[in-house]
């Protein structure tokens, strides 16, 4: 297991940092960021074949969901 996942101090620091954050999930074409806004754009992934996503998910499960 990844020991950083259960790092209490880090979790509390992240919680404090996000107290006044507004998190919005939407299509990138609908956003209007302002100066100093943080925008994370995660592109869609096209699977190599119809079983690719299942294989990656299954591997992730067997690794203990830690990365």
PQR file of N, CA, C, O and H, with PARSE charges and radii, in Angstrom:
ATOM      1  N   UNK A   1       0.848  -1.183   0.000 -0.4000 1.5000
ATOM      2  CA  UNK A   1       0.000   0.000   0.000 -0.0000 2.0000
ATOM      3  C   UNK A   1       0.891   1.244   0.000  0.5500 1.7000
ATOM      4  O   UNK A   1       1.952   1.257   0.624 -0.5500 1.4000
ATOM      5  N   UNK A   2       0.464   2.251  -0.681 -0.4000 1.5000
ATOM      6  CA  UNK A   2       1.184   3.524  -0.733 -0.0000 2.0000
ATOM      7  C   UNK A   2       1.005   4.252   0.598  0.5500 1.7000
ATOM      8  O   UNK A   2      -0.110   4.657   0.926 -0.5500 1.4000
ATOM      9  H   UNK A   2      -0.398   2.241  -1.188  0.4000 1.0000
ATOM     10  N   UNK A   3       2.089   4.428   1.376 -0.4000 1.5000
ATOM     11  CA  UNK A   3       1.946   5.064   2.697 -0.0000 2.0000
ATOM     12  C   UNK A   3       1.509   6.521   2.634  0.5500 1.7000
ATOM     13  O   UNK A   3       0.991   7.046   3.619 -0.5500 1.4000
ATOM     14  H   UNK A   3       2.995   4.099   1.109  0.4000 1.0000
ATOM     15  N   UNK A   4       1.704   7.184   1.503 -0.4000 1.5000
ATOM     16  CA  UNK A   4       1.313   8.591   1.389 -0.0000 2.0000
ATOM     17  C   UNK A   4      -0.200   8.785   1.311  0.5500 1.7000
ATOM     18  O   UNK A   4      -0.695   9.884   1.563 -0.5500 1.4000
ATOM     19  H   UNK A   4       2.125   6.758   0.702  0.4000 1.0000
ATOM     20  N   UNK A   5      -0.930   7.743   0.967 -0.4000 1.5000
ATOM     21  CA  UNK A   5      -2.384   7.853   0.861 -0.0000 2.0000
ATOM     22  C   UNK A   5      -3.009   8.113   2.226  0.5500 1.7000
ATOM     23  O   UNK A   5      -3.999   8.836   2.331 -0.5500 1.4000
ATOM     24  H   UNK A   5      -0.528   6.850   0.762  0.4000 1.0000
ATOM     25  N   UNK A   6      -2.440   7.531   3.258 -0.4000 1.5000
ATOM     26  CA  UNK A   6      -3.005   7.656   4.597 -0.0000 2.0000
ATOM     27  C   UNK A   6      -2.224   8.639   5.460  0.5500 1.7000
ATOM     28  O   UNK A   6      -2.224   8.523   6.686 -0.5500 1.4000
ATOM     29  H   UNK A   6      -1.635   6.943   3.173  0.4000 1.0000
ATOM     30  N   UNK A   7      -1.564   9.596   4.838 -0.4000 1.5000
ATOM     31  CA  UNK A   7      -0.775  10.600   5.555 -0.0000 2.0000
ATOM     32  C   UNK A   7      -1.725  11.634   6.162  0.5500 1.7000
ATOM     33  O   UNK A   7      -2.205  12.527   5.464 -0.5500 1.4000
ATOM     34  H   UNK A   7      -1.564   9.691   3.843  0.4000 1.0000
ATOM     35  N   UNK A   8      -1.989  11.510   7.450 -0.4000 1.5000
ATOM     36  CA  UNK A   8      -2.975  12.358   8.124 -0.0000 2.0000
ATOM     37  C   UNK A   8      -2.651  13.842   7.971  0.5500 1.7000
ATOM     38  O   UNK A   8      -3.543  14.638   7.678 -0.5500 1.4000
ATOM     39  H   UNK A   8      -1.599  10.784   8.016  0.4000 1.0000
ATOM     40  N   UNK A   9      -1.381  14.228   8.166 -0.4000 1.5000
ATOM     41  CA  UNK A   9      -1.007  15.642   8.056 -0.0000 2.0000
ATOM     42  C   UNK A   9      -1.265  16.180   6.652  0.5500 1.7000
ATOM     43  O   UNK A   9      -1.721  17.311   6.486 -0.5500 1.4000
ATOM     44  H   UNK A   9      -0.657  13.581   8.404  0.4000 1.0000
ATOM     45  N   UNK A  10      -0.971  15.361   5.642 -0.4000 1.5000
ATOM     46  CA  UNK A  10      -1.200  15.784   4.263 -0.0000 2.0000
ATOM     47  C   UNK A  10      -2.693  15.917   3.973  0.5500 1.7000
ATOM     48  O   UNK A  10      -3.118  16.869   3.318 -0.5500 1.4000
ATOM     49  H   UNK A  10      -0.601  14.442   5.776  0.4000 1.0000
ATOM     50  N   UNK A  11      -3.479  14.977   4.455 -0.4000 1.5000
ATOM     51  CA  UNK A  11      -4.934  15.037   4.251 -0.0000 2.0000
ATOM     52  C   UNK A  11      -5.511  16.292   4.897  0.5500 1.7000
ATOM     53  O   UNK A  11      -6.343  16.974   4.300 -0.5500 1.4000
ATOM     54  H   UNK A  11      -3.134  14.204   4.988  0.4000 1.0000
ATOM     55  N   UNK A  12      -5.071  16.594   6.111 -0.4000 1.5000
ATOM     56  CA  UNK A  12      -5.569  17.791   6.796 -0.0000 2.0000
ATOM     57  C   UNK A  12      -5.123  19.067   6.086  0.5500 1.7000
ATOM     58  O   UNK A  12      -5.891  20.025   5.998 -0.5500 1.4000
ATOM     59  H   UNK A  12      -4.395  16.040   6.596  0.4000 1.0000
ATOM     60  N   UNK A  13      -3.887  19.088   5.579 -0.4000 1.5000
ATOM     61  CA  UNK A  13      -3.396  20.259   4.846 -0.0000 2.0000
ATOM     62  C   UNK A  13      -4.188  20.457   3.554  0.5500 1.7000
ATOM     63  O   UNK A  13      -4.530  21.586   3.200 -0.5500 1.4000
ATOM     64  H   UNK A  13      -3.263  18.310   5.651  0.4000 1.0000
ATOM     65  N   UNK A  14      -4.478  19.370   2.857 -0.4000 1.5000
ATOM     66  CA  UNK A  14      -5.285  19.462   1.631 -0.0000 2.0000
ATOM     67  C   UNK A  14      -6.689  19.948   1.950  0.5500 1.7000
ATOM     68  O   UNK A  14      -7.245  20.772   1.224 -0.5500 1.4000
ATOM     69  H   UNK A  14      -4.201  18.453   3.145  0.4000 1.0000
ATOM     70  N   UNK A  15      -7.255  19.444   3.023 -0.4000 1.5000
ATOM     71  CA  UNK A  15      -8.589  19.872   3.441 -0.0000 2.0000
ATOM     72  C   UNK A  15      -8.612  21.368   3.722  0.5500 1.7000
ATOM     73  O   UNK A  15      -9.528  22.073   3.299 -0.5500 1.4000
ATOM     74  H   UNK A  15      -6.803  18.775   3.612  0.4000 1.0000
ATOM     75  N   UNK A  16      -7.610  21.841   4.429 -0.4000 1.5000
ATOM     76  CA  UNK A  16      -7.536  23.273   4.749 -0.0000 2.0000
ATOM     77  C   UNK A  16      -7.385  24.108   3.478  0.5500 1.7000
ATOM     78  O   UNK A  16      -8.019  25.154   3.335 -0.5500 1.4000
ATOM     79  H   UNK A  16      -6.866  21.268   4.772  0.4000 1.0000
ATOM     80  N   UNK A  17      -6.542  23.638   2.559 -0.4000 1.5000
ATOM     81  CA  UNK A  17      -6.313  24.375   1.312 -0.0000 2.0000
ATOM     82  C   UNK A  17      -7.577  24.447   0.462  0.5500 1.7000
ATOM     83  O   UNK A  17      -7.765  25.406  -0.286 -0.5500 1.4000
ATOM     84  H   UNK A  17      -6.027  22.788   2.675  0.4000 1.0000
ATOM     85  N   UNK A  18      -8.437  23.451   0.570 -0.4000 1.5000
ATOM     86  CA  UNK A  18      -9.646  23.396  -0.260 -0.0000 2.0000
ATOM     87  C   UNK A  18     -10.889  23.972   0.412  0.5500 1.7000
ATOM     88  O   UNK A  18     -11.972  23.938  -0.173 -0.5500 1.4000
ATOM     89  H   UNK A  18      -8.284  22.672   1.178  0.4000 1.0000
ATOM     90  N   UNK A  19     -10.758  24.493   1.611 -0.4000 1.5000
ATOM     91  CA  UNK A  19     -11.917  25.004   2.348 -0.0000 2.0000
ATOM     92  C   UNK A  19     -12.709  26.050   1.563  0.5500 1.7000
ATOM     93  O   UNK A  19     -13.940  26.043   1.602 -0.5500 1.4000
ATOM     94  H   UNK A  19      -9.878  24.521   2.086  0.4000 1.0000
ATOM     95  N   UNK A  20     -12.037  26.932   0.864 -0.4000 1.5000
ATOM     96  CA  UNK A  20     -12.723  28.002   0.128 -0.0000 2.0000
ATOM     97  C   UNK A  20     -12.680  27.790  -1.379  0.5500 1.7000
ATOM     98  O   UNK A  20     -12.926  28.714  -2.154 -0.5500 1.4000
ATOM     99  H   UNK A  20     -11.038  26.938   0.833  0.4000 1.0000
ATOM    100  N   UNK A  21     -12.367  26.565  -1.785 -0.4000 1.5000
ATOM    101  CA  UNK A  21     -12.269  26.271  -3.213 -0.0000 2.0000
ATOM    102  C   UNK A  21     -13.640  25.948  -3.794  0.5500 1.7000
ATOM    103  O   UNK A  21     -14.518  25.420  -3.112 -0.5500 1.4000
ATOM    104  H   UNK A  21     -12.167  25.814  -1.156  0.4000 1.0000
ATOM    105  N   UNK A  22     -13.796  26.271  -5.037 -0.4000 1.5000
ATOM    106  CA  UNK A  22     -14.995  25.875  -5.771 -0.0000 2.0000
ATOM    107  C   UNK A  22     -14.545  24.875  -6.824  0.5500 1.7000
ATOM    108  O   UNK A  22     -13.779  25.220  -7.723 -0.5500 1.4000
ATOM    109  H   UNK A  22     -13.083  26.700  -5.592  0.4000 1.0000
ATOM    110  N   UNK A  23     -15.012  23.655  -6.718 -0.4000 1.5000
ATOM    111  CA  UNK A  23     -14.626  22.607  -7.651 -0.0000 2.0000
ATOM    112  C   UNK A  23     -15.790  22.374  -8.602  0.5500 1.7000
ATOM    113  O   UNK A  23     -16.908  22.066  -8.189 -0.5500 1.4000
ATOM    114  H   UNK A  23     -15.635  23.375  -5.988  0.4000 1.0000
ATOM    115  N   UNK A  24     -15.496  22.529  -9.881 -0.4000 1.5000
ATOM    116  CA  UNK A  24     -16.533  22.414 -10.906 -0.0000 2.0000
ATOM    117  C   UNK A  24     -16.088  21.373 -11.927  0.5500 1.7000
ATOM    118  O   UNK A  24     -14.950  21.405 -12.397 -0.5500 1.4000
ATOM    119  H   UNK A  24     -14.588  22.780 -10.217  0.4000 1.0000
ATOM    120  N   UNK A  25     -16.966  20.470 -12.262 -0.4000 1.5000
ATOM    121  CA  UNK A  25     -16.721  19.472 -13.289 -0.0000 2.0000
ATOM    122  C   UNK A  25     -17.596  19.828 -14.484  0.5500 1.7000
ATOM    123  O   UNK A  25     -18.824  19.814 -14.398 -0.5500 1.4000
ATOM    124  H   UNK A  25     -17.890  20.444 -11.881  0.4000 1.0000
ATOM    125  N   UNK A  26     -16.947  20.146 -15.593 -0.4000 1.5000
ATOM    126  CA  UNK A  26     -17.720  20.467 -16.785 -0.0000 2.0000
ATOM    127  C   UNK A  26     -16.831  20.408 -18.014  0.5500 1.7000
ATOM    128  O   UNK A  26     -15.610  20.290 -17.907 -0.5500 1.4000
ATOM    129  H   UNK A  26     -15.949  20.158 -15.663  0.4000 1.0000
ATOM    130  N   UNK A  27     -17.441  20.488 -19.158 -0.4000 1.5000
ATOM    131  CA  UNK A  27     -16.713  20.500 -20.414 -0.0000 2.0000
ATOM    132  C   UNK A  27     -15.826  21.740 -20.475  0.5500 1.7000
ATOM    133  O   UNK A  27     -16.247  22.832 -20.091 -0.5500 1.4000
ATOM    134  H   UNK A  27     -18.433  20.584 -19.245  0.4000 1.0000
ATOM    135  N   UNK A  28     -14.604  21.569 -20.957 -0.4000 1.5000
ATOM    136  CA  UNK A  28     -13.668  22.695 -20.988 -0.0000 2.0000
ATOM    137  C   UNK A  28     -14.170  23.861 -21.830  0.5500 1.7000
ATOM    138  O   UNK A  28     -13.781  25.005 -21.594 -0.5500 1.4000
ATOM    139  H   UNK A  28     -14.262  20.682 -21.269  0.4000 1.0000
ATOM    140  N   UNK A  29     -15.015  23.590 -22.794 -0.4000 1.5000
ATOM    141  CA  UNK A  29     -15.496  24.674 -23.656 -0.0000 2.0000
ATOM    142  C   UNK A  29     -16.482  25.592 -22.937  0.5500 1.7000
ATOM    143  O   UNK A  29     -16.834  26.651 -23.458 -0.5500 1.4000
ATOM    144  H   UNK A  29     -15.331  22.661 -22.985  0.4000 1.0000
ATOM    145  N   UNK A  30     -16.930  25.197 -21.750 -0.4000 1.5000
ATOM    146  CA  UNK A  30     -17.884  26.003 -20.989 -0.0000 2.0000
ATOM    147  C   UNK A  30     -17.244  26.844 -19.890  0.5500 1.7000
ATOM    148  O   UNK A  30     -17.949  27.544 -19.164 -0.5500 1.4000
ATOM    149  H   UNK A  30     -16.644  24.337 -21.327  0.4000 1.0000
ATOM    150  N   UNK A  31     -15.926  26.787 -19.755 -0.4000 1.5000
ATOM    151  CA  UNK A  31     -15.294  27.500 -18.643 -0.0000 2.0000
ATOM    152  C   UNK A  31     -14.844  28.893 -19.055  0.5500 1.7000
ATOM    153  O   UNK A  31     -14.571  29.146 -20.228 -0.5500 1.4000
ATOM    154  H   UNK A  31     -15.353  26.218 -20.345  0.4000 1.0000
ATOM    155  N   UNK A  32     -14.771  29.779 -18.099 -0.4000 1.5000
ATOM    156  CA  UNK A  32     -14.266  31.143 -18.300 -0.0000 2.0000
ATOM    157  C   UNK A  32     -13.323  31.465 -17.142  0.5500 1.7000
ATOM    158  O   UNK A  32     -13.686  32.213 -16.233 -0.5500 1.4000
ATOM    159  H   UNK A  32     -14.993  29.573 -17.146  0.4000 1.0000
ATOM    160  N   UNK A  33     -12.112  30.902 -17.172 -0.4000 1.5000
ATOM    161  CA  UNK A  33     -11.205  31.120 -16.044 -0.0000 2.0000
ATOM    162  C   UNK A  33     -10.788  32.582 -15.909  0.5500 1.7000
ATOM    163  O   UNK A  33     -10.647  33.311 -16.891 -0.5500 1.4000
ATOM    164  H   UNK A  33     -11.817  30.295 -17.910  0.4000 1.0000
ATOM    165  N   UNK A  34     -10.601  32.973 -14.670 -0.4000 1.5000
ATOM    166  CA  UNK A  34     -10.152  34.324 -14.346 -0.0000 2.0000
ATOM    167  C   UNK A  34      -8.689  34.254 -13.929  0.5500 1.7000
ATOM    168  O   UNK A  34      -8.191  33.167 -13.636 -0.5500 1.4000
ATOM    169  H   UNK A  34     -10.716  32.381 -13.872  0.4000 1.0000
ATOM    170  N   UNK A  35      -7.988  35.382 -13.895 -0.4000 1.5000
ATOM    171  CA  UNK A  35      -6.601  35.368 -13.426 -0.0000 2.0000
ATOM    172  C   UNK A  35      -6.511  34.718 -12.045  0.5500 1.7000
ATOM    173  O   UNK A  35      -7.356  34.958 -11.182 -0.5500 1.4000
ATOM    174  H   UNK A  35      -8.393  36.265 -14.134  0.4000 1.0000
ATOM    175  N   UNK A  36      -5.512  33.918 -11.851 -0.4000 1.5000
ATOM    176  CA  UNK A  36      -5.216  33.186 -10.608 -0.0000 2.0000
ATOM    177  C   UNK A  36      -6.121  31.977 -10.383  0.5500 1.7000
ATOM    178  O   UNK A  36      -5.992  31.309  -9.357 -0.5500 1.4000
ATOM    179  H   UNK A  36      -4.826  33.723 -12.552  0.4000 1.0000
ATOM    180  N   UNK A  37      -7.034  31.673 -11.313 -0.4000 1.5000
ATOM    181  CA  UNK A  37      -7.811  30.440 -11.215 -0.0000 2.0000
ATOM    182  C   UNK A  37      -6.899  29.264 -11.554  0.5500 1.7000
ATOM    183  O   UNK A  37      -6.004  29.386 -12.391 -0.5500 1.4000
ATOM    184  H   UNK A  37      -7.138  32.216 -12.146  0.4000 1.0000
ATOM    185  N   UNK A  38      -7.125  28.143 -10.910 -0.4000 1.5000
ATOM    186  CA  UNK A  38      -6.420  26.909 -11.243 -0.0000 2.0000
ATOM    187  C   UNK A  38      -7.374  26.051 -12.056  0.5500 1.7000
ATOM    188  O   UNK A  38      -8.485  25.756 -11.617 -0.5500 1.4000
ATOM    189  H   UNK A  38      -7.852  28.044 -10.230  0.4000 1.0000
ATOM    190  N   UNK A  39      -6.936  25.654 -13.238 -0.4000 1.5000
ATOM    191  CA  UNK A  39      -7.772  24.842 -14.118 -0.0000 2.0000
ATOM    192  C   UNK A  39      -7.013  23.560 -14.441  0.5500 1.7000
ATOM    193  O   UNK A  39      -5.885  23.610 -14.932 -0.5500 1.4000
ATOM    194  H   UNK A  39      -6.033  25.893 -13.594  0.4000 1.0000
ATOM    195  N   UNK A  40      -7.621  22.431 -14.170 -0.4000 1.5000
ATOM    196  CA  UNK A  40      -7.031  21.130 -14.478 -0.0000 2.0000
ATOM    197  C   UNK A  40      -7.869  20.513 -15.583  0.5500 1.7000
ATOM    198  O   UNK A  40      -9.040  20.191 -15.382 -0.5500 1.4000
ATOM    199  H   UNK A  40      -8.537  22.391 -13.771  0.4000 1.0000
ATOM    200  N   UNK A  41      -7.266  20.353 -16.742 -0.4000 1.5000
ATOM    201  CA  UNK A  41      -7.981  19.791 -17.882 -0.0000 2.0000
ATOM    202  C   UNK A  41      -7.408  18.408 -18.148  0.5500 1.7000
ATOM    203  O   UNK A  41      -6.251  18.266 -18.544 -0.5500 1.4000
ATOM    204  H   UNK A  41      -6.315  20.615 -16.905  0.4000 1.0000
ATOM    205  N   UNK A  42      -8.224  17.402 -17.928 -0.4000 1.5000
ATOM    206  CA  UNK A  42      -7.820  16.016 -18.111 -0.0000 2.0000
ATOM    207  C   UNK A  42      -8.427  15.523 -19.416  0.5500 1.7000
ATOM    208  O   UNK A  42      -9.646  15.383 -19.518 -0.5500 1.4000
ATOM    209  H   UNK A  42      -9.164  17.517 -17.607  0.4000 1.0000
ATOM    210  N   UNK A  43      -7.592  15.259 -20.414 -0.4000 1.5000
ATOM    211  CA  UNK A  43      -8.142  14.864 -21.713 -0.0000 2.0000
ATOM    212  C   UNK A  43      -8.798  13.489 -21.653  0.5500 1.7000
ATOM    213  O   UNK A  43      -8.453  12.661 -20.809 -0.5500 1.4000
ATOM    214  H   UNK A  43      -6.602  15.373 -20.332  0.4000 1.0000
ATOM    215  N   UNK A  44      -9.742  13.256 -22.553 -0.4000 1.5000
ATOM    216  CA  UNK A  44     -10.355  11.923 -22.600 -0.0000 2.0000
ATOM    217  C   UNK A  44      -9.329  10.904 -23.097  0.5500 1.7000
ATOM    218  O   UNK A  44      -8.399  11.246 -23.828 -0.5500 1.4000
ATOM    219  H   UNK A  44     -10.022  13.929 -23.238  0.4000 1.0000
ATOM    220  N   UNK A  45      -9.510   9.690 -22.701 -0.4000 1.5000
ATOM    221  CA  UNK A  45      -8.605   8.629 -23.118 -0.0000 2.0000
ATOM    222  C   UNK A  45      -9.319   7.719 -24.090  0.5500 1.7000
ATOM    223  O   UNK A  45     -10.451   7.297 -23.856 -0.5500 1.4000
ATOM    224  H   UNK A  45     -10.265   9.412 -22.107  0.4000 1.0000
ATOM    225  N   UNK A  46      -8.639   7.423 -25.188 -0.4000 1.5000
ATOM    226  CA  UNK A  46      -9.215   6.503 -26.158 -0.0000 2.0000
ATOM    227  C   UNK A  46      -8.562   5.140 -25.947  0.5500 1.7000
ATOM    228  O   UNK A  46      -7.350   5.005 -26.113 -0.5500 1.4000
ATOM    229  H   UNK A  46      -7.719   7.765 -25.378  0.4000 1.0000
ATOM    230  N   UNK A  47      -9.342   4.142 -25.588 -0.4000 1.5000
ATOM    231  CA  UNK A  47      -8.760   2.823 -25.342 -0.0000 2.0000
ATOM    232  C   UNK A  47      -8.150   2.222 -26.602  0.5500 1.7000
ATOM    233  O   UNK A  47      -8.610   2.478 -27.715 -0.5500 1.4000
ATOM    234  H   UNK A  47     -10.327   4.252 -25.454  0.4000 1.0000
ATOM    235  N   UNK A  48      -7.114   1.424 -26.410 -0.4000 1.5000
ATOM    236  CA  UNK A  48      -6.457   0.754 -27.526 -0.0000 2.0000
ATOM    237  C   UNK A  48      -7.409  -0.256 -28.167  0.5500 1.7000
ATOM    238  O   UNK A  48      -7.458  -0.394 -29.389 -0.5500 1.4000
ATOM    239  H   UNK A  48      -6.740   1.215 -25.506  0.4000 1.0000
ATOM    240  N   UNK A  49      -8.160  -0.955 -27.322 -0.4000 1.5000
ATOM    241  CA  UNK A  49      -9.176  -1.882 -27.817 -0.0000 2.0000
ATOM    242  C   UNK A  49     -10.291  -1.968 -26.777  0.5500 1.7000
ATOM    243  O   UNK A  49     -10.212  -1.326 -25.729 -0.5500 1.4000
ATOM    244  H   UNK A  49      -8.120  -0.843 -26.329  0.4000 1.0000
ATOM    245  N   UNK A  50     -11.311  -2.746 -27.055 -0.4000 1.5000
ATOM    246  CA  UNK A  50     -12.474  -2.745 -26.165 -0.0000 2.0000
ATOM    247  C   UNK A  50     -12.196  -3.368 -24.800  0.5500 1.7000
ATOM    248  O   UNK A  50     -12.994  -3.199 -23.878 -0.5500 1.4000
ATOM    249  H   UNK A  50     -11.375  -3.267 -27.906  0.4000 1.0000
ATOM    250  N   UNK A  51     -11.090  -4.081 -24.652 -0.4000 1.5000
ATOM    251  CA  UNK A  51     -10.763  -4.690 -23.366 -0.0000 2.0000
ATOM    252  C   UNK A  51      -9.718  -3.902 -22.585  0.5500 1.7000
ATOM    253  O   UNK A  51      -9.419  -4.245 -21.441 -0.5500 1.4000
ATOM    254  H   UNK A  51     -10.442  -4.218 -25.401  0.4000 1.0000
ATOM    255  N   UNK A  52      -9.165  -2.866 -23.176 -0.4000 1.5000
ATOM    256  CA  UNK A  52      -8.056  -2.128 -22.565 -0.0000 2.0000
ATOM    257  C   UNK A  52      -8.420  -1.527 -21.213  0.5500 1.7000
ATOM    258  O   UNK A  52      -7.684  -1.713 -20.244 -0.5500 1.4000
ATOM    259  H   UNK A  52      -9.408  -2.588 -24.105  0.4000 1.0000
ATOM    260  N   UNK A  53      -9.531  -0.815 -21.125 -0.4000 1.5000
ATOM    261  CA  UNK A  53      -9.925  -0.165 -19.873 -0.0000 2.0000
ATOM    262  C   UNK A  53     -10.145  -1.216 -18.786  0.5500 1.7000
ATOM    263  O   UNK A  53      -9.740  -1.013 -17.642 -0.5500 1.4000
ATOM    264  H   UNK A  53     -10.129  -0.664 -21.913  0.4000 1.0000
ATOM    265  N   UNK A  54     -10.775  -2.322 -19.127 -0.4000 1.5000
ATOM    266  CA  UNK A  54     -10.998  -3.389 -18.147 -0.0000 2.0000
ATOM    267  C   UNK A  54      -9.666  -3.922 -17.626  0.5500 1.7000
ATOM    268  O   UNK A  54      -9.517  -4.148 -16.425 -0.5500 1.4000
ATOM    269  H   UNK A  54     -11.104  -2.487 -20.057  0.4000 1.0000
ATOM    270  N   UNK A  55      -8.696  -4.126 -18.520 -0.4000 1.5000
ATOM    271  CA  UNK A  55      -7.393  -4.653 -18.109 -0.0000 2.0000
ATOM    272  C   UNK A  55      -6.688  -3.685 -17.169  0.5500 1.7000
ATOM    273  O   UNK A  55      -6.110  -4.113 -16.171 -0.5500 1.4000
ATOM    274  H   UNK A  55      -8.817  -3.942 -19.496  0.4000 1.0000
ATOM    275  N   UNK A  56      -6.721  -2.402 -17.464 -0.4000 1.5000
ATOM    276  CA  UNK A  56      -6.078  -1.397 -16.616 -0.0000 2.0000
ATOM    277  C   UNK A  56      -6.768  -1.350 -15.258  0.5500 1.7000
ATOM    278  O   UNK A  56      -6.097  -1.305 -14.227 -0.5500 1.4000
ATOM    279  H   UNK A  56      -7.191  -2.053 -18.275  0.4000 1.0000
ATOM    280  N   UNK A  57      -8.091  -1.362 -15.245 -0.4000 1.5000
ATOM    281  CA  UNK A  57      -8.844  -1.319 -13.988 -0.0000 2.0000
ATOM    282  C   UNK A  57      -8.548  -2.558 -13.147  0.5500 1.7000
ATOM    283  O   UNK A  57      -8.341  -2.459 -11.937 -0.5500 1.4000
ATOM    284  H   UNK A  57      -8.636  -1.399 -16.083  0.4000 1.0000
ATOM    285  N   UNK A  58      -8.530  -3.705 -13.780 -0.4000 1.5000
ATOM    286  CA  UNK A  58      -8.261  -4.953 -13.065 -0.0000 2.0000
ATOM    287  C   UNK A  58      -6.851  -4.925 -12.469  0.5500 1.7000
ATOM    288  O   UNK A  58      -6.664  -5.344 -11.326 -0.5500 1.4000
ATOM    289  H   UNK A  58      -8.698  -3.785 -14.763  0.4000 1.0000
ATOM    290  N   UNK A  59      -5.870  -4.447 -13.209 -0.4000 1.5000
ATOM    291  CA  UNK A  59      -4.501  -4.341 -12.695 -0.0000 2.0000
ATOM    292  C   UNK A  59      -4.455  -3.377 -11.518  0.5500 1.7000
ATOM    293  O   UNK A  59      -3.757  -3.630 -10.536 -0.5500 1.4000
ATOM    294  H   UNK A  59      -6.022  -4.107 -14.137  0.4000 1.0000
ATOM    295  N   UNK A  60      -5.188  -2.279 -11.609 -0.4000 1.5000
ATOM    296  CA  UNK A  60      -5.238  -1.290 -10.524 -0.0000 2.0000
ATOM    297  C   UNK A  60      -5.827  -1.919  -9.266  0.5500 1.7000
ATOM    298  O   UNK A  60      -5.332  -1.686  -8.163 -0.5500 1.4000
ATOM    299  H   UNK A  60      -5.755  -2.073 -12.407  0.4000 1.0000
ATOM    300  N   UNK A  61      -6.873  -2.709  -9.428 -0.4000 1.5000
ATOM    301  CA  UNK A  61      -7.484  -3.379  -8.277 -0.0000 2.0000
ATOM    302  C   UNK A  61      -6.499  -4.325  -7.597  0.5500 1.7000
ATOM    303  O   UNK A  61      -6.403  -4.357  -6.370 -0.5500 1.4000
ATOM    304  H   UNK A  61      -7.275  -2.898 -10.324  0.4000 1.0000
ATOM    305  N   UNK A  62      -5.774  -5.087  -8.395 -0.4000 1.5000
ATOM    306  CA  UNK A  62      -4.846  -6.055  -7.824 -0.0000 2.0000
ATOM    307  C   UNK A  62      -3.629  -5.389  -7.189  0.5500 1.7000
ATOM    308  O   UNK A  62      -2.971  -5.991  -6.341 -0.5500 1.4000
ATOM    309  H   UNK A  62      -5.852  -5.061  -9.392  0.4000 1.0000
ATOM    310  N   UNK A  63      -3.324  -4.167  -7.586 -0.4000 1.5000
ATOM    311  CA  UNK A  63      -2.199  -3.443  -6.969 -0.0000 2.0000
ATOM    312  C   UNK A  63      -2.618  -2.800  -5.659  0.5500 1.7000
ATOM    313  O   UNK A  63      -1.792  -2.167  -5.002 -0.5500 1.4000
ATOM    314  H   UNK A  63      -3.858  -3.678  -8.275  0.4000 1.0000
ATOM    315  N   UNK A  64      -3.829  -2.937  -5.274 -0.4000 1.5000
ATOM    316  CA  UNK A  64      -4.285  -2.360  -4.019 -0.0000 2.0000
ATOM    317  C   UNK A  64      -4.798  -0.947  -4.165  0.5500 1.7000
ATOM    318  O   UNK A  64      -4.884  -0.214  -3.179 -0.5500 1.4000
ATOM    319  H   UNK A  64      -4.500  -3.451  -5.808  0.4000 1.0000
ATOM    320  N   UNK A  65      -5.145  -0.546  -5.396 -0.4000 1.5000
ATOM    321  CA  UNK A  65      -5.715   0.782  -5.654 -0.0000 2.0000
ATOM    322  C   UNK A  65      -4.797   1.905  -5.201  0.5500 1.7000
ATOM    323  O   UNK A  65      -5.271   2.961  -4.782 -0.5500 1.4000
ATOM    324  H   UNK A  65      -5.075  -1.141  -6.196  0.4000 1.0000
ATOM    325  N   UNK A  66      -3.499   1.692  -5.281 -0.4000 1.5000
ATOM    326  CA  UNK A  66      -2.576   2.719  -4.801 -0.0000 2.0000
ATOM    327  C   UNK A  66      -1.774   3.356  -5.914  0.5500 1.7000
ATOM    328  O   UNK A  66      -0.811   4.068  -5.628 -0.5500 1.4000
ATOM    329  H   UNK A  66      -3.114   0.834  -5.622  0.4000 1.0000
ATOM    330  N   UNK A  67      -2.108   3.145  -7.112 -0.4000 1.5000
ATOM    331  CA  UNK A  67      -1.364   3.807  -8.153 -0.0000 2.0000
ATOM    332  C   UNK A  67      -1.339   3.049  -9.348  0.5500 1.7000
ATOM    333  O   UNK A  67      -0.742   3.476 -10.337 -0.5500 1.4000
ATOM    334  H   UNK A  67      -2.890   2.566  -7.345  0.4000 1.0000
TER
END
